[in-house]
Amino acid sequence: MATLYQKYRPKNFEEVVNQNHIKITLQNELETDDVSHAYLFAGPRGTGKTTLARVLAKAVNCQTRKQGSSEPCCVCESCTHIDTGASLDIIEIDAASHTGVDNVRDNIIASARVAVSPQKHKVFIIDEVHMLSISAFNALLKTLEEPPTRVIFILATTEVHKLPTTIISRCERFDFKRIAVADIVKKLDYIAQKEGIEVERSVLENVARRSGGHMRDAESLFGQIISISGKKITAEKAELVIPQSQMLSVVEFIEFLSNKDAAGAISLLNKLINEGIDLKNFTVDVIETLRKMMLLTVSPQLAVKFAADLGVTLEEKLQPLSNKIGTPQLIKIITTLLKAQQELKTAFIIQFPLEIAAITISGDLDSDSQKTPPRASMSNVVSKSYDSVKQASQSIPHTLSIGIDTIKAKWNEVLLSVKKNNHSLSFIMKVCDPRVINKQLCLVFKYKFHKERLDQPQIKSLVDKALQEVYKMPISFTTEVDESLSVSEEVREEADEKTDNAATQTKNEIKKEVVQEKKETPTSVEDEKVSPSNEADRGVKTVLEMFGGKVVG
C-alpha cells in the first residue's frame, strides 16, 4: 500500500504546494522553449525538490504538450512511464550511494552520450549531489558545462554549501523554502477529503506545525494518525501519535502575563510540569510567539515574512494581544524571559526561573499602568524580592547526586584547589572527614574552631568554588563537630602547632594595634588607660574567642 506522500505526490506544476517563485520561472522557460541544460535545486528536505524535478522532466518530454503550454498531460506514454519509474529517458541517481568517480563516468557521462530521439530529452536527476567526491565532481564538470544535445541535468541538495563553486556557477539555481503552515493544512485537508476522513482543523494545524515546514513529514505523520483513528479523527485520538500542542498553553501563558495575573501563570507552569511538558521547549515557543507579536506591532508585513507561521486559529488570538501589550512592554517581557531561559539550564527547581519571571513581568506591567507614581513601585518590590529569593535559593543545599566514594576519590584535588587560594585552609580540610548525611555533603571536624572557620561566608564561598571546580557541579555542604573523630598523632601535633602559632601571631597583632592607637589618639584625662596587663587579657580573650579555647589552671 502506497503511503500518503507517494499517493498524493504532485504530478504537475499546479499540484506543487508553494514554491511559486520557482514554478513560475520554470513554466515561463517551458512556454518559451528556453529550457536550461543544468538546474540546481537547493533547500530543506521534504519541500518538493525531487518532485519538481520529475514534473519538469515530464513537461519537457510530454508527447501532447501544446506549444506555449507548460503543464504535462500526465496521460501520454512518456508521462505514465515517468510516473511509474519505467522511463529510460529519466535517470535518477542517489549520489549518497554513488559517490565515486567511476559511478559518474559509467552512469552519467557515458549514458549522456547515448543519443535520444529528436522529440525527447534525457534528464539526469542527481539527488543529494553534495555527497559526490571531489574527483567525481571534476569528472562531471566538463559534461555539465557542455552537455550533449537535448540532455538536462537537475542537481538536488539539502547542503548547497558543500558543492564546489565551479559546479554551482554552471547551473541555474533555485532555492526552495520551508512550506507555510497554512499551505500544509490546505494540502492535508485536500487529502482528508479524498480519503473520506473527518478531521478537526486543530489537528491539521498541529500536524503542520510539527512538520517544521516539510510537506513529506506532515503527510507521513498524518498517515500515522489515520491508521490509528480511522475515518474520524479527533484531537484526543491524534494525541496517541503526537503530543498535545503546547501552543494553546503558550497563548494562555501570554494572556496571563498581559492580565498581570502572576498566580495564573505560575499555576499553568506547574500544570505543564505535571503533564510532562518540557519547559525549555515551552519557553522557546513563548519567546518565538512574543517575537511574532512584537513584529506585528511594528509591521504586519515583517511578521508574515520573518516570523513563524502559527496557523489561523492561534494568530487570530495574537493580534488583539499584541495591541493590548504594546511594543515597549513586549520587549521587556522578551528580555525577562530570555534571562529566565538561561537560568533554566541550572535551576534545581525547573519552573522556578519562569515563576520569578512571571512575577517580575506582572509587577512591571502593573507599575507602568499606574498614572501616579506610588511611594514604592511594584517593580522595585518585585526586583528586591527576586534578588532575595535568588540569594536564598543559592543557600539551599543541593541534593548530592554523587556517592561518598566519588567524593573521597577526588578529595586531594579539592585540597589542591583550595591550597592555591588559602594554604592554611587546605590543612584544616585535610583533617576533616567528608560524609553524606541526608543526601547532603557534611564536613565533620574534631575541633570546634575548625568548623567555625569553615562556616565563615568568605571561606565557605572559596570551598564551594573548589568543589564545583573538581566535581563539575554545584555542591553545597554543612559542617559538624565530632570530638570522637580519630586523627593521627602527626595531624594532632600539627594542629596544636598551627593553633599555638595562630595565637601567638594574633597576640602580636593586637599589641601592634594597641601601640598604634596610643600614638594616634590624643592624650586626655578622659581617655581610657591601657595597661600591659589589660593588653594581655584582651589578647588572650580574643584568641580564646577565635579558637574556642579556655584557660585551665
Secondary structure as the mmCIF struct_conf table of DSSP 4:
data_model
#
loop_
_struct_conf.conf_type_id
_struct_conf.id
_struct_conf.beg_label_comp_id
_struct_conf.beg_label_asym_id
_struct_conf.beg_label_seq_id
_struct_conf.end_label_comp_id
_struct_conf.end_label_asym_id
_struct_conf.end_label_seq_id
HELX_RH_AL_P HELX_RH_AL_P1 LEU A 4 LYS A 7
TURN_TY1_P TURN_TY1_P1 TYR A 8 TYR A 8
BEND BEND1 ASN A 12 ASN A 12
TURN_TY1_P TURN_TY1_P2 PHE A 13 GLU A 15
BEND BEND2 VAL A 16 VAL A 16
BEND BEND3 ASN A 18 ASN A 18
HELX_RH_AL_P HELX_RH_AL_P2 ASN A 20 GLU A 31
TURN_TY1_P TURN_TY1_P3 THR A 32 ASP A 33
BEND BEND4 HIS A 37 HIS A 37
STRN STRN1 ALA A 38 ALA A 42
TURN_TY1_P TURN_TY1_P4 ARG A 45 GLY A 46
BEND BEND5 THR A 47 GLY A 48
HELX_RH_AL_P HELX_RH_AL_P3 LYS A 49 ASN A 61
BEND BEND6 GLN A 63 THR A 64
HELX_LH_PP_P HELX_LH_PP_P1 ARG A 65 LYS A 66
TURN_TY1_P TURN_TY1_P5 GLN A 67 GLY A 68
BEND BEND7 CYS A 74 CYS A 74
BEND BEND8 CYS A 76 CYS A 76
HELX_RH_AL_P HELX_RH_AL_P4 GLU A 77 THR A 84
TURN_TY1_P TURN_TY1_P6 GLY A 85 GLY A 85
BEND BEND9 LEU A 88 ASP A 89
STRN STRN2 ILE A 90 ASP A 94
TURN_TY1_P TURN_TY1_P7 ALA A 95 SER A 97
BEND BEND10 GLY A 100 GLY A 100
HELX_RH_AL_P HELX_RH_AL_P5 VAL A 101 VAL A 104
HELX_RH_PI_P HELX_RH_PI_P1 ARG A 105 ILE A 109
HELX_RH_AL_P HELX_RH_AL_P6 ALA A 110 ALA A 112
TURN_TY1_P TURN_TY1_P8 ARG A 113 ARG A 113
BEND BEND11 VAL A 114 VAL A 114
TURN_TY1_P TURN_TY1_P9 PRO A 118 GLN A 119
STRN STRN3 LYS A 122 ASP A 127
TURN_TY1_P TURN_TY1_P10 GLU A 128 GLU A 128
HELX_RH_3T_P HELX_RH_3T_P1 VAL A 129 MET A 131
BEND BEND12 LEU A 132 LEU A 132
HELX_RH_AL_P HELX_RH_AL_P7 ILE A 134 GLU A 145
BEND BEND13 GLU A 146 GLU A 146
HELX_LH_PP_P HELX_LH_PP_P2 PRO A 147 PRO A 148
TURN_TY1_P TURN_TY1_P11 THR A 149 ARG A 150
STRN STRN4 VAL A 151 THR A 157
BEND BEND14 THR A 158 THR A 158
HELX_RH_3T_P HELX_RH_3T_P2 VAL A 160 LYS A 162
BEND BEND15 LEU A 163 LEU A 163
HELX_RH_AL_P HELX_RH_AL_P8 THR A 165 ILE A 168
TURN_TY1_P TURN_TY1_P12 SER A 169 ARG A 170
BEND BEND16 CYS A 171 CYS A 171
STRN STRN5 GLU A 172 ASP A 175
HELX_LH_PP_P HELX_LH_PP_P3 ARG A 178 ALA A 180
HELX_RH_AL_P HELX_RH_AL_P9 VAL A 181 GLU A 195
TURN_TY1_P TURN_TY1_P13 GLY A 196 GLY A 196
STRN STRN6 GLU A 198 VAL A 199
HELX_RH_AL_P HELX_RH_AL_P10 ARG A 201 SER A 211
TURN_TY1_P TURN_TY1_P14 GLY A 212 GLY A 213
HELX_RH_AL_P HELX_RH_AL_P11 MET A 215 SER A 229
TURN_TY1_P TURN_TY1_P15 GLY A 230 LYS A 231
STRN STRN7 LYS A 232 ILE A 233
HELX_RH_AL_P HELX_RH_AL_P12 ALA A 235 ALA A 238
TURN_TY1_P TURN_TY1_P16 GLU A 239 VAL A 241
BEND BEND17 ILE A 242 ILE A 242
HELX_LH_PP_P HELX_LH_PP_P4 PRO A 243 SER A 245
BEND BEND18 GLN A 246 GLN A 246
HELX_RH_AL_P HELX_RH_AL_P13 MET A 247 SER A 258
TURN_TY1_P TURN_TY1_P17 ASN A 259 LYS A 260
HELX_RH_AL_P HELX_RH_AL_P14 ALA A 262 ASN A 274
TURN_TY1_P TURN_TY1_P18 GLU A 275 GLY A 276
HELX_RH_AL_P HELX_RH_AL_P15 LEU A 279 VAL A 298
HELX_RH_AL_P HELX_RH_AL_P16 PRO A 300 PHE A 306
BEND BEND19 ALA A 307 ALA A 307
HELX_RH_AL_P HELX_RH_AL_P17 VAL A 312 ILE A 325
HELX_RH_AL_P HELX_RH_AL_P18 THR A 327 GLU A 343
TURN_TY1_P TURN_TY1_P19 LEU A 344 THR A 346
BEND BEND20 PHE A 348 ILE A 349
TURN_TY1_P TURN_TY1_P20 ILE A 350 GLN A 351
HELX_RH_AL_P HELX_RH_AL_P19 PHE A 352 SER A 369
BEND BEND21 LYS A 371 THR A 372
BEND BEND22 ARG A 375 ALA A 376
HELX_RH_AL_P HELX_RH_AL_P20 MET A 378 SER A 395
BEND BEND23 ILE A 396 ILE A 396
HELX_LH_PP_P HELX_LH_PP_P5 PRO A 397 LEU A 400
BEND BEND24 ILE A 402 ILE A 402
HELX_RH_AL_P HELX_RH_AL_P21 ILE A 404 ALA A 409
TURN_TY1_P TURN_TY1_P21 LYS A 410 LYS A 410
HELX_RH_AL_P HELX_RH_AL_P22 TRP A 411 LYS A 419
TURN_TY1_P TURN_TY1_P22 LYS A 420 ASN A 421
HELX_RH_AL_P HELX_RH_AL_P23 HIS A 423 LYS A 430
TURN_TY1_P TURN_TY1_P23 VAL A 431 VAL A 431
STRN STRN8 ASP A 433 ILE A 437
TURN_TY1_P TURN_TY1_P24 ASN A 438 LYS A 439
STRN STRN9 GLN A 440 PHE A 445
BEND BEND25 LYS A 446 TYR A 447
HELX_RH_AL_P HELX_RH_AL_P24 LYS A 448 ASP A 455
BEND BEND26 GLN A 456 GLN A 456
HELX_RH_AL_P HELX_RH_AL_P25 PRO A 457 TYR A 471
BEND BEND27 LYS A 472 MET A 473
STRN STRN10 PHE A 477 VAL A 481
TURN_TY1_P TURN_TY1_P25 GLU A 483 SER A 484
HELX_RH_AL_P HELX_RH_AL_P26 GLU A 489 GLU A 520
BEND BEND28 THR A 521 THR A 521
HELX_LH_PP_P HELX_LH_PP_P6 PRO A 522 THR A 523
TURN_TY1_P TURN_TY1_P26 VAL A 525 GLU A 526
BEND BEND29 ASP A 527 ASP A 527
HELX_LH_PP_P HELX_LH_PP_P7 GLU A 528 LYS A 529
HELX_RH_AL_P HELX_RH_AL_P27 PRO A 532 PHE A 547
TURN_TY1_P TURN_TY1_P27 GLY A 548 GLY A 548
#
